[in-house]
């Protein structure tokens, strides 16, 4: 399994959070057609999961996780 430094995870979190905000903004605009809305909804869910997992790893990282000291 790949190991990432805390700095790399923090950078990834920043980038994913920015993308999530942009996708949420698109959801709120109401301009998406059906298939685009479905794809965007799935992206938002995936980004939320990814952010939650990174946050969990940063808070509770252990020797068997992704974080490299």
C-alpha positions in Angstrom: 0.0 0.0 0.0 1.2 3.5 -0.7 2.2 5.7 2.2 1.8 9.4 2.2 3.2 12.1 4.4 0.9 14.3 6.5 1.8 17.2 4.2 0.7 15.3 1.1 -2.6 14.3 2.7 -3.2 17.9 3.8 -2.5 19.2 0.3 -4.8 16.5 -1.2 -7.5 17.6 1.3 -7.2 21.2 0.2 -7.5 20.3 -3.4 -10.4 17.9 -2.9 -12.2 20.4 -0.7 -11.9 23.0 -3.5 -13.3 20.6 -6.1 -16.1 19.7 -3.7 -17.2 23.3 -3.3 -17.2 23.8 -7.0 -19.4 20.7 -7.5 -21.8 21.8 -4.8 -22.0 25.2 -6.4 -23.0 23.5 -9.7 -25.7 21.5 -7.8 -27.2 24.6 -6.4 -27.2 26.4 -9.8 -30.0 24.1 -11.2 -28.4 24.3 -14.6 -27.5 20.6 -14.9 -29.4 18.2 -17.1 -30.4 14.8 -15.7 -27.3 12.8 -16.7 -25.0 15.7 -15.7 -26.8 16.0 -12.3 -26.4 12.3 -11.6 -22.7 12.4 -12.4 -22.2 15.5 -10.3 -24.1 14.0 -7.4 -21.9 10.9 -7.5 -18.8 13.1 -7.6 -20.0 15.1 -4.6 -20.5 11.8 -2.6 -17.1 10.4 -3.7 -15.4 13.6 -2.7 -17.1 13.7 0.7 -16.0 10.1 1.3 -12.4 10.8 0.2 -12.2 13.9 2.5 -13.6 11.9 5.5 -11.1 9.1 5.0 -8.2 11.5 4.7 -9.4 13.4 7.8 -9.7 10.2 9.7 -6.2 9.1 8.6 -4.7 12.4 9.7 -6.4 12.3 13.1 -5.9 8.6 13.8 -3.0 7.6 11.6 -1.2 4.5 12.8 1.7 2.4 11.6 -0.5 0.3 9.3 -2.2 3.3 7.6 -1.3 5.6 4.9 0.6 8.2 6.9 4.4 8.1 6.8 6.2 9.9 9.5 
